Amino acid sequence: MNRRALRVGDVSEAWERALRGSITGEVDTGPRRRAEYASDASNYRVPPRAVVFPRDAADVAAALDIARAEGLSVTARGAGTSVAGNAIGPGLVLDFSRHLTAILDLDPDRRTARVQPGVVLAALQREAGAYGLRFGPDPSTQNRCTLGGMIGNNACGPHAVAWGRTSDTVRELRILDGRGVERTLAADPGVLAGLPEFTREQLALIRTELGRFERQASGYALEHLLPERGSSVAKAFVGTEGTCGLLLDATVDLVPVPAATVLVVLGYPDMPTAADDIAAVMTVRPIAVEGMDARLVDVVRAHRGAVPDLPRGGGWLLIEIDGDTAEHAREKAETLRASVGAVDSRVVTDPAEARALWGIRADGAGLAGRTPDGHPAWPGWEDAAVPPERLGNYLREFEALTREHNLDGLLYGHFGDGCIHVRLDLPIADAPQRFRSFLEDAARQVVRFGGSLSGEHGDGRARSDLLRLMYSPAALAAFAEFKALFDPDGVLNPGVLVHPRPLDADLRLSGLRPLPTTGGFTFPADGDLATAVHRCVGIGKCRADTPGGVMCPSYLATADEKDSTRGRARVLQDVVRGELDWRSAAVAESLDLCLSCKACHSECPAGVDMATYKSETLYRRYRHRPRPIDHYTLGQLPRWLGAAGRLPRLVNRIGATAPLRRIGLRTAGMDARRAVPTLAARSFRRSRRSSTVPAGAGPGVLLWLDTFTDAFDPEIAAATVELIESLGHHVHIPDRRVCCGLTWISTGQLDGARKRLRATVDALDAHVRSGGVVVGMEPSCTATLRDDLPRLLPDDPRAAAVAAAVHTLAEFLETQPGWRPPDRSGQTVLVQPHCHQHAVFGFAADRRVLRRTGAELIEVTGCCGLAGNFGMQRGHYEVSVAVAERGLLPALRAAPAEAIVLADGFSCRTQAAQLAGRSSRHLAQFLLDR
């Protein structure tokens, strides 16, 4: 091996200039970018020397040439969802997902597609779906994983049991080998000098050690070189994990979408018993067979609040069956139910319910990041596979092995193929020797069952070191010889598969120490911020455009890893490790475009809460130091609004005078293109005559009078009071002006936020102790009281009670016996749910209330883009508009002119007015027809 190819040194300015001058894409050597790309979805951290975003094949070739000249390695990367550490490396990391995203050709007659490596699988599925076709393999990350990454790992997914692995779909690959030579791989071994001779010499070894069962993904898939397997070099290249070439484009097969499908759910006492029934299940030729443990379902239920009904059992098989017609599929389903040994079963024909059940499985990777006891769980042994007929006994012995090593985790997987996924509370940080000991024992166990270390994720840095336990020395030598034919200098993804890095080297958690508190947020579920930011295991759901989801609006607007929840978490992980300073430019850049929308708080399966992490980081960064001007203006806005409310006409006149407005906004750290919202002539508090509860009337309802409603939209408060009082309740407001501290929280001024929250608890405590409820009008403030209050006042026993007493208006209305919403049949309502409500309360209660009115409901998905102070801050206008263009603005343009726009959030109403000229109503106003 050429050791020069593995040298890691400082990137010289001349080298960097040469690279930038040779490509049309971007090159980034900054510490922030290197932190973002130091990890994928694995346990490993290997900072690259530079990250390159090639725009075309010429860029890929130029980057490889310069890397070779400089003696640096090259690692290909797609969405970075590789669980085994396949997509990180010490030299150049080439991110194909930003620019090389074209579907070059789709031929419905030949049922093929030609794609660039950065094409997201979901995009290919959408385009192929127009012709009744689809790509067969579909891993759970399909809404963000790329075809290049799937080819690198030989990805499978639930439907591989019917339509094969990625290797089964590949017809032709255009690559650059390790010396920069472009090659087109198909079924001609002569495309690479020495490959025919290598194959002939290794025939006996390949036939005896490789391709023994379908999910033998560990090592190189040399079985595809056999004459009886079609001598396909392209298929043998699949699963090489970037060690043999850089993919430029791929031609793949597509399959017809089934005419009809049904989902059969079978309940068993436990997962091994379910696995014992696989042979019977496979007799109906299902197109997917997935297994889920009851404890995983319990975690999903706790995360989501509910799951669809499941049959009785401690473990389940989800089996998808296709048919020429719906009736044919149901007949096959009934045949299956009659032939298996399940204790209970269901046939699900409703597509929406079937999607919800599959959703449990799809989120399994992230939700399994915590054991049932709440301990962090990690990959490492998350992808073993055995022949399906041996799966039941393997699971029984694997359970005994984990008990022996005092480990726990949540189990699921592709049972029809014998592939098991489980994340375990491996002692990576505190006992790396136990980590290695378990993995070696687990490897020996799976080999004893004739299985594979990996069934689809690849070996990467997690398992390449264990290949010596699965294969003979002759097979390992054959792997090295095969790689050398493509990459004789060892430039491509070193340390993986051939000459592997030790599995306990480069661990991200190694050396991580507890982070002392400084008086900011508490992290009761994690202990400290250092553990909390490591909730991000890198599965990358924040990069996905998920229907009905919000996360992550900044990434969806910019398509830059920097602006994803994962990218920010990676930077903060380097901060708590001591690699980056809290006050560094890298940290500021990383957090700058976070909207603090809280979407990740509810949508990230791993439970990442970037809005809280950002607030805590800003607190540590600026504590006892001067802050940016907008922290004093927008961050303390309720203070200034209290003063401005005394002279609303003067303030409005200044805000309406363009030169003065622009000067004022610039001085205050805001974007001069923004309008200044108009203050009400009289606040609600000043116009409210009395809020005293009549004697003997009970506690009544306390209306949380937030700053924004009071100052800008007092008519909303008046409508809310009228609506609640029409139900027989007395409504009152706090005796004095109090604030939830939201703007202080969003700018990291946590001492100020705590001061305001203490005053809030003082003001609400007596009402709550008397059994009263608190109804909020502004979703962001209501969510702050419910979610942030207990975490900022953890030692105040009153805080939890106050938080539990806070409700949205819709939640309150649903508790009122006999209340009926007005009939709004014939009206069209376009509703923009607020992000904080989506994250903390959910929108289900509002949705139910609105549907009961009979109105036609159009629900906008995604963030409005203003997000409190974010869209007003200087430097954020373009991204704020781009976020709005992903949901709110197109919906407003498409809505009928007579449609009623509903937005409870002040930010959402402001964004709709400023960018689309549309006024909005609050739910209370709509229900009163105001």
Residue pairs with C-beta under 8 A, 6 or more apart in sequence:
1 489
1 490
1 499
2 488
2 489
2 490
2 491
4 71
4 489
5 68
5 71
5 72
5 73
5 489
5 490
5 491
5 494
6 71
6 73
6 90
6 490
6 494
7 71
7 72
8 49
8 72
8 90
8 91
9 71
10 49
11 29
11 49
11 50
11 70
11 72
12 70
15 66
15 70
16 27
16 29
16 50
18 66
19 27
19 50
19 52
19 62
19 63
19 66
20 27
22 62
22 63
22 65
22 66
23 52
23 54
23 55
23 58
23 59
23 62
23 63
24 55
24 56
24 58
24 59
25 52
25 53
25 54
25 55
25 56
25 59
25 98
25 99
26 52
26 53
26 98
27 50
27 51
27 52
27 53
28 50
28 51
28 52
28 53
29 49
29 50
29 51
30 586
31 574
31 580
31 584
31 586
32 562
32 571
32 580
32 585
32 586
32 587
32 589
32 590
33 51
33 562
34 47
34 48
34 49
34 50
34 51
35 47
35 570
35 571
35 573
35 574
35 579
35 580
35 586
36 51
36 561
36 562
36 567
36 570
36 571
36 590
37 47
37 48
37 51
37 77
37 80
37 88
37 93
37 95
37 561
37 570
38 45
38 46
38 47
38 48
38 88
38 570
38 574
39 45
39 46
39 88
39 508
39 538
39 570
39 573
40 77
40 80
40 81
40 82
40 83
40 85
40 86
40 87
40 88
40 538
41 80
41 81
41 82
41 83
41 379
41 537
41 538
41 539
41 540
42 82
42 83
42 84
42 85
42 86
42 88
42 379
42 460
42 461
42 462
42 538
43 85
43 378
43 379
43 380
43 426
43 428
43 462
43 507
43 508
43 509
44 85
44 88
44 460
44 461
44 462
44 506
44 507
44 508
45 88
45 506
45 507
45 508
45 573
46 85
46 88
46 89
46 90
46 461
46 506
47 90
48 75
48 88
48 89
48 90
48 91
48 92
48 93
49 72
49 90
49 91
49 92
50 91
50 92
50 93
51 92
51 93
51 95
52 59
52 63
52 92
52 93
52 94
52 95
53 94
53 95
53 98
53 99
54 60
54 63
54 94
54 96
54 99
54 100
55 99
55 100
56 99
56 100
57 176
57 182
57 248
60 94
60 176
60 246
60 248
61 176
61 180
61 182
63 74
63 92
63 94
64 74
64 176
64 180
64 246
64 491
65 180
67 73
67 74
67 91
67 92
67 491
68 179
68 180
68 489
68 491
72 90
72 91
72 92
73 89
73 90
73 91
73 92
73 490
73 491
73 492
73 493
73 494
74 89
74 91
74 92
74 94
74 246
74 491
74 492
74 493
75 87
75 88
75 89
75 91
75 92
75 93
75 94
75 242
75 492
75 493
76 87
76 94
76 96
76 117
76 148
76 152
76 242
76 246
76 247
76 493
77 87
77 88
77 93
77 94
77 95
77 96
77 97
77 149
78 87
78 95
78 96
78 97
78 117
78 118
78 145
78 146
78 147
78 148
78 149
78 150
78 152
79 97
79 120
79 141
79 144
79 145
79 146
79 149
79 540
79 543
80 87
80 97
80 538
80 540
80 561
80 566
81 141
81 144
81 145
81 149
81 538
81 539
81 540
82 149
82 152
82 153
82 457
82 458
82 460
83 365
83 379
83 382
83 383
83 457
83 460
83 462
84 153
84 379
84 383
84 454
84 457
84 458
84 459
84 460
84 461
84 462
84 463
85 460
85 461
85 462
85 496
85 506
86 152
86 153
86 241
86 242
86 458
86 459
86 460
86 461
86 493
86 496
87 93
87 149
87 152
87 242
88 461
89 493
89 494
89 495
90 494
94 246
95 561
96 116
96 117
96 118
96 146
96 148
96 247
97 118
97 120
97 146
98 118
98 559
98 560
99 118
100 116
100 117
100 118
100 148
101 116
101 118
101 119
101 120
101 123
102 115
102 116
102 119
103 113
103 114
103 115
103 116
103 119
103 123
103 124
103 127
104 114
104 115
104 116
104 249
105 112
105 113
105 114
106 112
106 113
106 114
106 127
106 128
106 131
106 254
107 113
108 131
108 132
108 133
111 133
111 253
111 254
111 255
111 256
112 171
112 251
112 252
112 253
112 254
113 124
113 127
113 128
113 135
113 251
113 252
113 254
114 249
114 250
114 251
114 252
115 124
115 147
115 249
115 250
115 252
116 147
116 148
116 248
116 249
117 146
117 147
117 148
117 149
117 151
117 247
117 248
117 249
117 250
118 146
118 147
118 148
119 146
119 147
119 148
120 143
120 144
120 145
120 146
121 135
121 138
121 139
121 142
121 143
121 145
121 146
121 147
121 150
122 142
122 143
122 144
122 544
122 545
124 135
124 147
125 134
125 135
125 138
125 142
128 134
128 135
128 254
129 257
132 256
132 257
133 254
133 255
133 256
133 257
134 254
134 255
134 256
134 257
135 169
135 252
135 254
135 255
136 159
136 160
136 162
136 163
136 164
136 168
136 169
136 253
136 254
136 255
137 150
137 155
137 156
137 157
137 159
137 160
137 163
137 164
137 165
137 166
137 169
138 157
138 158
138 159
139 145
139 150
139 155
139 156
139 157
139 456
140 157
140 361
140 362
140 363
140 364
140 365
141 365
141 539
141 540
141 541
142 157
143 541
143 544
143 545
143 546
144 540
144 541
144 543
144 544
145 155
147 250
147 252
148 247
148 250
149 155
150 166
151 166
151 170
151 173
151 237
151 238
151 239
151 247
151 250
152 238
152 239
152 240
152 241
152 242
152 247
152 458
153 166
153 217
153 239
153 241
153 456
153 457
153 458
154 165
154 166
154 167
154 217
154 221
154 238
154 239
154 456
154 458
155 165
155 166
155 456
156 165
156 166
156 215
156 414
156 417
156 419
156 455
156 456
157 414
157 456
158 288
158 289
158 290
158 320
158 358
158 361
158 414
159 287
159 288
159 320
160 414
160 417
160 456
161 286
161 287
161 288
161 289
161 414
161 416
161 417
162 285
162 286
162 287
162 288
162 322
163 169
163 255
163 287
165 214
165 217
165 238
165 456
166 238
166 239
166 252
167 221
167 224
167 235
167 238
167 239
168 235
168 253
169 252
169 253
169 254
170 232
170 234
170 235
170 237
170 238
170 250
170 251
170 252
170 253
171 186
171 234
171 251
171 252
171 253
172 184
172 185
172 186
172 234
172 250
172 251
173 184
173 185
173 186
173 234
173 237
173 238
173 247
173 249
173 250
173 251
174 182
174 183
174 184
174 185
174 247
174 248
174 249
174 250
175 182
175 183
175 184
175 185
175 237
175 244
175 245
175 246
175 247
175 248
176 182
176 183
176 245
176 246
176 248
177 183
177 192
177 244
177 245
177 486
177 487
178 244
178 245
178 486
178 487
178 488
178 489
178 490
178 491
178 492
179 487
179 488
179 489
182 248
183 191
183 192
183 245
184 191
185 191
185 233
185 234
185 237
186 232
186 233
186 234
187 230
187 231
187 232
187 233
187 234
188 231
188 233
189 195
189 196
189 199
189 225
189 231
189 233
190 196
191 233
192 233
192 485
192 486
193 485
194 485
195 225
195 233
195 485
198 478
198 481
198 482
198 485
199 206
199 222
199 225
199 226
199 231
202 222
202 478
203 226
205 472
205 474
205 475
205 478
206 222
206 223
206 225
206 226
206 478
207 223
207 226
209 471
209 472
209 475
210 216
210 219
210 221
210 222
210 223
210 475
211 221
211 223
211 224
211 226
211 229
212 387
212 450
213 385
213 386
213 387
213 418
213 450
213 451
213 452
214 417
214 418
215 385
215 414
215 417
215 418
215 419
215 452
215 455
215 456
216 385
216 451
216 452
217 239
217 383
217 385
217 452
217 454
217 455
217 456
217 457
217 458
218 452
218 453
218 454
218 459
218 463
218 467
218 470
218 471
219 459
219 467
219 470
219 471
219 475
219 479
219 497
220 236
220 239
220 240
220 479
220 482
220 483
220 497
221 235
221 236
221 238
221 239
222 236
222 478
222 479
222 482
223 229
223 236
224 230
224 231
224 232
224 233
224 235
224 236
225 231
225 232
225 233
225 236
229 235
237 244
237 245
239 458
240 483
240 486
240 497
241 458
241 459
241 460
241 493
241 496
241 497
242 492
242 493
242 496
243 483
243 486
243 487
243 492
243 493
243 496
243 497
243 498
244 482
244 483
244 486
244 487
244 492
245 486
245 487
245 492
246 492
258 287
258 322
258 323
259 322
259 323
259 324
259 325
260 322
260 323
260 324
260 325
260 326
260 328
260 329
261 287
261 320
261 321
261 322
261 323
261 329
261 354
262 320
262 321
262 323
262 326
262 329
262 330
262 332
262 333
262 347
262 348
262 349
262 354
263 318
263 319
263 320
263 321
263 347
263 348
263 349
263 354
263 357
263 358
264 317
264 318
264 319
264 320
264 321
264 333
264 336
264 337
264 345
264 346
264 347
264 348
265 310
265 311
265 316
265 317
265 318
265 319
265 345
265 346
265 347
265 348
265 357
266 274
266 277
266 281
266 311
266 313
266 316
266 317
266 319
266 337
266 340
266 342
266 344
266 345
267 310
267 311
267 312
267 313
267 315
267 316
267 342
267 343
267 344
267 345
268 274
268 277
268 313
268 314
268 315
268 316
268 317
268 341
268 342
268 343
269 313
269 314
269 315
269 343
270 314
270 315
271 291
271 293
271 314
271 315
271 395
271 411
272 392
272 393
272 395
272 396
272 399
273 315
273 341
273 392
274 291
274 315
274 316
274 317
274 342
274 392
274 415
275 291
275 388
275 391
275 392
275 394
275 395
275 415
276 341
276 392
277 317
277 340
277 341
277 342
278 289
278 388
278 389
278 391
278 392
278 415
278 416
278 418
279 388
279 389
280 339
280 340
280 341
281 289
281 317
281 319
281 336
281 340
281 416
282 289
282 388
282 416
283 336
283 339
284 321
284 332
284 335
284 336
284 339
286 319
286 320
286 321
286 336
286 416
287 320
287 321
287 322
288 318
288 319
288 320
288 416
289 317
289 318
289 319
289 320
289 414
289 415
289 416
289 417
290 317
290 318
290 319
290 361
290 412
290 413
290 414
290 415
290 416
291 315
291 316
291 317
291 318
291 411
291 412
291 413
291 414
291 415
292 315
292 316
292 318
292 360
292 361
292 364
292 412
293 314
293 315
293 410
293 411
293 412
294 313
294 314
294 315
294 316
295 372
295 410
296 360
296 364
296 367
296 368
296 410
296 411
296 412
297 307
297 310
297 316
297 360
298 372
299 367
299 368
299 370
299 372
299 410
300 307
300 360
300 363
300 364
300 367
301 307
303 363
303 367
303 605
303 607
305 842
307 356
307 357
307 360
308 348
308 353
308 356
308 357
309 346
310 316
310 346
310 357
311 342
311 343
311 344
311 345
311 346
312 343
312 344
313 342
313 343
313 344
317 342
317 415
318 357
318 358
318 361
319 336
321 329
321 332
321 333
321 336
322 329
323 329
323 330
323 331
323 332
326 349
330 347
330 349
333 347
334 347
337 345
337 347
348 354
348 357
361 412
363 605
364 410
364 412
364 421
365 421
365 423
365 539
365 605
366 537
366 539
366 541
366 604
366 605
366 606
367 410
367 605
367 606
368 377
368 409
368 410
368 412
368 421
368 422
368 423
369 376
369 377
369 378
369 423
369 535
369 537
369 605
369 606
369 607
370 376
370 377
370 607
371 377
371 408
371 409
371 410
371 424
371 425
372 408
372 410
373 408
374 525
375 408
375 425
376 425
376 531
376 534
376 535
377 408
377 409
377 410
377 423
377 424
377 425
377 426
378 423
378 424
378 425
378 426
378 428
378 537
379 423
379 457
379 462
379 537
380 424
380 426
380 428
380 435
380 439
380 462
380 503
381 422
381 424
381 426
381 438
381 439
381 442
382 421
382 422
382 423
382 457
383 419
383 420
383 421
383 453
383 454
383 455
383 456
383 457
384 398
384 419
384 420
384 442
384 446
384 451
384 452
384 453
384 454
384 455
385 417
385 418
385 419
385 420
385 446
385 451
385 452
385 454
385 455
385 456
386 394
386 418
386 420
386 446
386 449
386 450
386 451
386 452
387 418
387 449
387 450
387 451
388 415
388 416
388 417
388 418
390 418
390 449
390 450
390 451
391 415
391 418
391 420
393 449
394 420
394 445
394 446
394 449
394 451
395 411
395 420
397 445
397 449
398 420
398 442
398 445
401 438
401 441
401 442
401 445
402 408
402 409
402 424
405 434
405 437
405 438
405 441
407 424
407 425
407 426
407 438
408 424
408 425
409 422
409 423
409 424
409 425
410 422
410 423
411 420
411 421
411 422
412 420
412 421
412 422
413 419
413 420
413 421
413 422
414 421
414 455
414 456
417 455
418 451
418 455
419 455
419 456
420 455
424 438
426 435
426 438
427 434
427 435
428 435
428 507
428 509
428 510
429 509
429 510
429 511
429 512
432 504
432 507
432 510
435 504
435 507
436 503
436 504
439 463
439 466
439 503
440 466
440 469
443 453
443 463
443 466
443 469
443 470
444 469
446 452
446 453
446 470
447 469
447 470
452 470
453 459
453 463
453 466
453 467
453 470
454 463
459 466
459 467
459 496
459 497
459 500
460 496
461 495
461 496
461 500
461 501
461 503
461 505
461 506
462 503
463 503
464 495
464 496
464 497
464 498
464 500
464 501
464 503
465 500
465 501
465 502
465 503
466 503
467 476
467 479
467 497
467 500
468 476
471 479
479 497
479 498
480 498
480 499
483 490
483 497
483 498
486 492
490 499
495 501
508 534
508 573
509 534
511 577
512 530
512 534
512 576
512 577
513 530
514 527
514 528
514 530
514 531
515 528
515 529
515 530
515 576
516 528
517 528
518 619
518 620
518 623
519 750
519 751
520 615
520 616
520 619
520 620
520 748
520 750
521 529
521 612
521 615
521 616
521 619
521 750
521 791
521 792
522 791
522 792
522 794
523 529
523 531
523 532
523 791
524 791
524 794
525 532
525 607
526 532
526 535
529 572
529 576
529 613
529 616
530 576
532 609
532 612
532 613
533 569
533 572
533 573
533 576
533 608
533 613
534 573
535 569
535 604
535 606
535 607
535 608
536 565
536 566
536 569
536 570
536 573
536 604
536 606
536 608
537 606
538 566
538 570
539 605
539 606
540 564
540 566
541 551
541 603
541 604
541 605
542 551
542 552
542 555
542 564
542 565
542 566
542 600
542 604
542 608
543 552
543 555
543 561
543 564
543 566
545 556
546 603
547 861
548 861
549 599
549 603
549 861
549 862
550 597
550 599
550 603
550 835
550 838
550 839
550 861
550 862
550 863
551 565
551 597
551 599
551 600
551 603
551 604
552 563
552 564
552 565
552 599
552 600
553 595
553 597
553 599
553 835
553 862
553 863
553 865
553 867
553 883
553 886
554 563
554 564
554 593
554 594
554 595
554 879
554 883
555 561
555 563
555 564
555 565
555 567
556 862
556 883
556 886
557 563
557 879
557 882
557 883
557 885
557 886
558 593
558 879
558 882
560 567
561 567
562 568
562 589
562 590
562 593
563 593
563 594
565 600
565 604
565 608
565 610
567 590
568 590
568 591
568 594
568 610
568 613
568 614
569 608
569 610
569 613
571 580
571 586
571 587
571 590
572 587
572 590
572 613
572 617
574 580
575 581
575 582
575 587
575 617
580 586
580 587
581 587
582 617
582 620
582 621
583 621
587 617
587 621
588 621
591 614
591 617
591 618
592 875
593 876
593 879
594 610
594 611
594 614
595 835
595 863
595 865
595 867
595 870
595 883
596 610
596 611
596 614
596 615
596 746
596 867
596 868
596 870
597 611
597 835
597 836
597 839
597 863
597 867
598 609
598 611
598 783
598 787
598 835
598 836
598 838
598 839
598 840
599 835
599 838
599 839
599 863
600 608
600 609
600 610
600 611
601 607
601 608
601 609
601 610
601 611
601 612
601 787
601 839
601 840
602 838
602 839
602 840
602 842
603 839
611 746
612 788
612 791
614 748
615 745
615 746
615 747
615 748
615 750
616 748
616 750
617 748
618 747
618 748
618 749
619 748
619 749
619 750
620 748
621 748
622 631
622 748
623 751
627 635
627 747
627 749
628 669
629 667
629 668
629 669
630 668
630 669
630 670
630 747
630 869
630 872
630 873
630 874
631 747
631 748
631 749
633 640
633 668
633 669
633 670
634 668
634 669
634 670
634 743
634 747
634 869
634 872
634 873
635 743
635 744
635 746
635 747
635 749
635 869
636 743
636 744
636 749
636 752
637 707
637 743
637 869
638 707
638 739
638 743
641 679
641 707
641 711
642 707
642 737
644 651
644 679
644 711
645 679
645 683
645 686
645 710
645 711
648 679
648 680
648 681
648 682
649 681
651 679
652 678
652 679
654 660
654 661
654 664
655 661
655 664
655 675
655 676
655 677
655 678
656 676
661 672
661 675
661 676
662 672
664 676
665 671
665 672
665 674
665 676
666 672
666 874
669 873
669 874
670 872
670 873
670 874
671 872
671 873
671 874
671 875
671 876
671 877
673 877
674 871
674 872
674 877
674 914
675 914
677 712
677 910
678 712
679 711
679 712
680 711
680 712
680 713
680 714
680 715
682 714
683 710
683 711
683 714
684 705
684 709
684 710
684 714
684 717
684 718
684 733
685 705
685 710
685 733
685 737
687 714
688 733
691 731
691 732
691 733
691 735
692 732
693 699
693 700
693 730
693 732
694 730
697 730
698 730
698 770
698 771
698 772
699 767
699 770
699 771
699 772
700 729
700 730
700 731
700 732
700 772
701 724
701 729
701 730
701 731
701 732
701 772
701 773
701 774
701 775
701 812
702 731
702 732
702 733
702 734
702 764
702 767
702 772
702 773
702 774
702 775
703 717
703 720
703 721
703 724
703 731
703 732
703 733
703 774
703 775
703 777
704 734
704 740
704 774
704 775
704 776
704 777
704 781
704 782
704 785
704 806
705 717
705 733
705 734
705 777
706 739
706 740
706 776
706 777
706 778
706 781
707 739
707 781
708 778
708 781
708 906
709 716
709 717
709 777
709 778
709 906
710 717
712 906
713 906
713 909
713 922
715 925
715 930
716 777
716 922
716 924
716 925
717 777
719 922
719 924
719 925
719 928
719 930
720 731
720 775
720 777
720 809
720 922
720 924
721 731
722 924
722 928
723 809
723 924
723 927
723 928
724 731
724 775
724 812
725 731
727 816
727 819
734 763
734 764
735 763
736 763
738 756
738 759
738 760
738 763
739 756
739 759
739 760
740 756
740 757
740 760
740 781
740 784
740 785
740 788
740 789
741 752
741 753
741 754
741 755
741 756
741 757
741 760
741 784
741 788
741 792
742 753
742 780
742 781
742 784
742 788
742 868
743 868
743 869
744 750
744 752
744 753
744 756
745 753
745 784
745 788
745 792
746 868
746 869
747 869
750 792
753 788
753 792
754 792
754 793
757 788
757 789
757 792
757 793
757 799
758 793
758 796
760 785
760 789
760 802
761 789
761 793
761 796
761 798
761 799
761 802
764 774
764 802
764 805
765 798
765 801
765 802
767 774
767 805
768 774
768 798
768 801
768 802
768 805
769 801
772 805
773 805
773 806
773 807
773 812
774 785
774 802
774 805
774 806
774 807
775 806
775 807
775 808
775 809
775 812
776 782
776 785
776 806
776 807
776 808
776 809
777 809
777 904
777 922
777 924
778 904
778 905
778 906
779 808
779 834
779 836
779 837
779 841
779 904
779 905
780 834
780 836
780 868
780 905
780 906
780 907
782 806
782 807
782 808
782 836
782 837
782 841
783 836
783 837
783 839
783 840
783 841
784 836
785 802
785 803
785 806
786 803
786 806
786 840
786 841
787 803
787 840
789 799
789 802
789 803
790 799
790 800
790 803
793 799
807 815
808 837
808 841
808 845
808 846
809 904
809 923
809 924
810 845
810 846
810 848
810 849
810 923
811 841
811 845
813 819
813 821
813 845
813 849
814 845
814 848
814 849
820 852
821 849
821 852
821 853
821 927
822 853
822 927
822 929
823 853
823 854
824 853
824 854
824 855
824 926
825 853
825 854
825 855
826 854
826 855
827 853
827 855
827 856
827 900
828 855
828 856
828 858
828 895
828 896
828 898
828 899
828 900
829 850
829 853
829 855
829 856
829 857
829 858
829 899
829 900
829 902
829 926
830 858
830 860
830 891
830 892
830 895
830 899
830 900
830 901
830 902
831 846
831 850
831 857
831 858
831 859
831 860
831 901
831 902
831 903
832 860
832 864
832 887
832 888
832 891
832 901
832 902
832 903
832 905
832 908
832 912
832 920
833 843
833 846
833 859
833 860
834 903
834 904
834 905
834 907
834 908
835 863
835 864
835 867
835 905
836 905
837 843
837 846
837 904
837 905
843 859
846 904
846 923
847 857
847 859
849 923
849 927
850 857
850 902
850 923
851 857
853 927
855 900
858 891
858 895
858 899
860 887
860 888
860 891
861 887
862 883
862 886
862 887
862 888
863 883
863 887
864 883
864 884
864 887
864 888
864 903
864 905
864 907
864 908
864 911
864 912
865 871
865 879
865 880
865 881
865 882
865 883
865 884
865 885
865 888
865 911
866 872
866 880
866 884
866 907
866 908
866 910
866 911
867 880
867 883
867 907
868 907
870 876
870 880
871 877
871 880
871 907
871 911
880 911
881 889
881 915
884 911
884 915
888 908
888 911
888 912
888 915
888 916
889 915
889 916
892 901
892 912
892 916
892 918
893 916
895 901
900 921
900 926
901 912
901 918
901 919
901 920
901 921
902 920
902 921
902 922
902 923
902 926
903 909
903 912
903 920
903 921
903 922
904 922
904 923
908 920
909 919
909 920
912 918
912 919
912 920
913 919
913 920
921 930
924 930
